Amino acid sequence: MGEAGQTPPQWDAPAMPFVGDRTGDPKPDSRRVRLPCDGCQPYGTIPQDSRTTRGWLVQQNPALVEPPPDVKEDGMARTGNILRQGVILGLIGYAAVAAFFTLFDVLAARGAGFTLGLMGKVVFRGARDPALLQLPPVPDLAAMIAYNFVHLAVSLAVGLFVAWLVERVEDEPRLGYPVLLVLAAGYLITIFGVGALVEGFTPLVPWWTLVLVNTLAAAAGALYLARAHPGLLDRVRAARAGSPA
């Protein structure tokens, strides 16, 4: 708030070139504010980052002790957006994998939850002996529950990371292709990582199932992101070509 008799700061036109946001509306890289104090520069450029806005304003005019509400709310909204989309992405991946292997186990006539039980024994019981394939499976409920929670936690962590990356691409579309390479690397690491984990049990968890289930999960997540970020691919292509979105 300003001192008595001072005019509140007035927002003016953006100081930096406009860039397109996800809705197609222009979004300024930074804003300008009229500083109603003697000795101040008539205009100043305020960073879009809400963490630096308060310090910048107070430095320019100590009478201004609060950052603009719209800048603060924008940062909170972006964080909430990342959290929401990350959780949804994680649940999509988790559900896709769980549904796939449940159906696979049922079609293989070995009972729903067989693969879940096997992964629980591999991770938490140290099962490595292929001779177990010759024995009737003994359910281990504790290992199944523990692995289920680990799978859910990893899925949510991956979802949040991907949502954060996509939000970065919204800010800087030129990062689209490097981010795509990161996601492709994560896809391959997941397949080969799980494959190495179940080495020796490939008759029960074939490589083709790992490839297929991860492809389905990635496709479902990509479909959700395409709906949540309409036009993002076009902006990435435009940024790569050096033309406006």
N, C-alpha and C positions, 0 to 999 in steps of 0.2 A: 504494500500500500504506500502511496505517496504522502508527502507532508501536507499539512493543511494549506489549502489554496492552490495546490499543484494539480495540473491536469493529469489524469491517469494515462499511462503509456498507450499509444495507439498503434495497432498493427498496420503495416504497410505492405506493399507488394514484395514478393520474395526477392532476395538479393541474388540468388543463384538460379541457373536455368532450371526449368521444370523437367521432371522425369515422370513417366507414366507409372501409375500404381496398378494394383490388380483389378481395379474396377474400370480402368481406362481414364479416370480423372487425373488431372495433373497434380503432382505432389512436389512441393518445394524441398530442395536439399537443405535450405536454411531459411530463416525468417528475419525480418527487420522490425525494429521497434523505435518509436520516437521517444527519446529520453527527455522528459520535461524538467531538466535541472540546469542551473547556470554552470557553465564551464565544461559541460559534457559535449561530446560530439553529437550533432543533431540526429544522426542515425548510426546504428551499430548492427552488426550481423550476429545473430544469436544461433549457436549450434543447435541442431535438431536433437542431439542427445540430451535427454532430460537430466542426466547426472551432472552435466556441466552447466546447465542453464542457470541454476540458482547462483553459483559462484560468479558467473559472467555478469549477471544483472547487478548483484551487490557490488562488484568491483566497479562497474560503470556508474552506478547510482545507489549509494547505501540506503536510500529511502525505500528502494524496492526490495522487500525481504522475501517475497514469495515468487516462485517461477510461474509463468503463465499456466493456468489450469489445463488448457488444451494440450500443451506439451507433456505435462505430467500424466494426464489421462491416456494420451496416445501410447506412452511407454508401457503403462499398465495393461492397456488393451492388447498390445503386441505380445507381451509376456503371457497373458491369458490365452491368446490365440495359439501360441506355440504349445502351451501345456495341453489345451483341449485337443488340438490336432495330433500331438504326440501320443496322447493316451488312446485316441481312436485308432491311430496307425498301429500301435502296439497290440491292441485288442484284435484288430483285423488279422495281423500276422499270427498271433496266438491261436485264434479261432480257426484260421485256415489250416494250420499244421495239425491241430488237434482233430478237426473234422476229417482231414485226409487220412491220417493213420488209423482213426477209428473205423472208417469205411474200408480201408485196406485190410485191417485185421479181420473184420467181419467177412469180407469176400474171401479171405484166405482160410476161413473156417477155424480160426484160432482164438476167437473171442475178442470183443472190444476191450481195449486197454492193454493188449499184449505188448505192443511196442512201447507204450508208456512204462509198463512194468520192467521191460528189458532195459530201457534207458535208465530207469531208477537204479537197477542193480549194477549197471556199468558205472554210473557216476558215484553212487553212494556205497556200494558193496564191493567195488573193485572187480566185478566179474570180467574176466578176460579169457577164460578157458572155453574154446569151441566145443569141448565135450558136453557142455551144458545143452547143446542142440539135440543131443540124443536122449535127454531126460524130460519127463513131463514138467511143464512150467509150474513153479510154486509161487503163487501171488505173494508179493511183499508190499503190503498196503502202505507201510511207513515210507518206503523208498519211492513208491508211486506218488504219494502226496508231496514229498520233498522235491522230487524232480518237477512235478507240476508247478510248484511255486517258483522254482528256479527258472523254468521255461517262461512263466508269466512275467517275472521280474526282468529277464533279459529282453523279452519282447517289448515291454514298456520302455526300457532304456534305449533300445534301438529306435523305437518310434519317436521318442523325444529328440534324439539326436538328428534323425532325418527331418523332423518338423523344423528344427532350428536351422538346418542347412537350407531347407527350402525357403525359409523366411529371409535368410541372407541373400538368396538368389532374387527374391522379390526386391530387395534393396539395390542389389547390383547384378543385373541380368547377365553381365559378362562372366560371372562366376558359374553360370549354368553348366557348361561342359566340364570344368574341373570337378564340380559337385557330382555330376553324372559318373565320372570316372571313380570317385570315392565310393559311390553307391554300388557300382559294378564290382569293385574290389571287395566290398563287404559281402556281396552276394556269393562270390567265389570262395571267400574265406569261410563263410558259413557252411557251404557244401563240403569243402575239403576238411574243415575242422570236425564236423559231425561224422564224416566218413572215417576219419582217423580214430575217432572215439569208439566207433563200433567195429573197428577192424577185427576180423575173425568171426563176426556175426553177419557178414554180408548176405548169406542165404536168407536171413530173416529180415534184414533191412538193406535191400539192394541199392546200388548207387543210383539207379534210375529213379527210385522213389525220392531220394534226397534232391535230385535235380528238379523233378516235377513239383514236389511240394514247395520248394523255395521259389520256383517260377510262379506258381499259383499265388503264393503269398505276396510276392513282389508285384504281380499284375493287379491284385486286388488293392494293394496300397497305392499303386500308381493311379488307378482309376479314381480312388477317393481324392488324391491330391489334385488330379486334373479338375475335379468338380469344385474343390475348395479354392483353387487358384486358377480361375479361367483366364486364358490368354497368356499364361506365363511362358509357355513354349515359344509362342510367337515373339514375345519380347526378348527371349534368350537368342532366338535366331536373328532378330533385328540388331541386337547388341553385337553379335558376332560379325554381322555383315557391316556394322558401322553406320546403320541407318536408324532414324528415330522409330520408336515402337508405335 
